[in-house]
Amino acid sequence: MTDETPWHLKNYKQSLNSRLRLVPVVEDFLVREQLNSTRDTTHLHPSEICKRDWCQRSSWYTIKGYERQDKGYSFQTLNIFAEGHNIHGKWQAWLMDAGVLEKPEVPIYNEEYRLMGHADGIINDDKGKAILEIKSVGAGTIRMEDFDLYQNSSTPDEMWKKVRKPFMTHLKQINLYMYCLGIHDGIFIYEWKATQDVKEFSVKFQPELIEDILSGCQSVIRGLESGIPPMRPSWVEDSNSNPCKQCPYKKVCWKEDDTSDTGTK
């Protein structure tokens, strides 16, 4: 096998050489499905740009159509995504059957800020309308979203008990949805993956939480209009900084000056 062999075929051959019977078949199916997916790459997606390590420069490369230099998601990550989808699906079905979910999978679009995505649903009950967001939460979620809480807890269940409000990434995301849909109430359903314990949080529109996100969107749009990518985030020190070392555009980004056009794709 040469170095030119695609990564997913290398992984598949390694799986076939194992003694496992079913896992390699499912892994190959999921990886091929991922490679054939047609996720929109011409807009900014709230689920990505609300992360605290969002890099506007990376979004610029995506929208401009630069080739990604990454290996895609691992089988474990795809499995985690699938479990999250299952949790979303059951809550949407229950709430629909209960008569309070007006619409699931609500499209989000805003031309001014080049936003596109979807909310998990719109609730409509005797208290009015609210945007629904369903989140599956595990120890990895807490480690990413609140490292202090993660570090200062002795067990995963202790972490979960200490979760008393939505994480900031999620708050920014639902506030973007509120901004786009004009609905200023939101409800989170958090399900703890280890035990299926559930917490519910109600929130109001807080426009100040998304001022930096909208400003970042404008920066990307200006860069698309000028052909010059936004500058790297101020917290990036070198190409080995997080999240640069895992960025699919690391090579092209650090090949050129921070403020110059990167030229040919």
Secondary structure, DSSP 4 states (H G I P E B T S, - for coil): --TTS-HHHHHHHHHHTSS-SSHHHHHHHHHHHHHT-----SSB-HHHHTSTT--HHHHHHHHHTPPP-S----HHHHHHHHHHHHHHHHHHHHHHHTT-EEEEEEEEEETTTTEEEEEEEEEEETTEEEEEEEEEE-HHHHHHH-HHHHHT-SSHHHHHHH--S--HHHHHHHHHHHHHHT--EEEEEEEETTT--EEEEEEE--GGGGHHHHHHHHHHHHHHHHT-PPPPPTT--STTSTTGGG-TTHHHHHHS-TTS-----
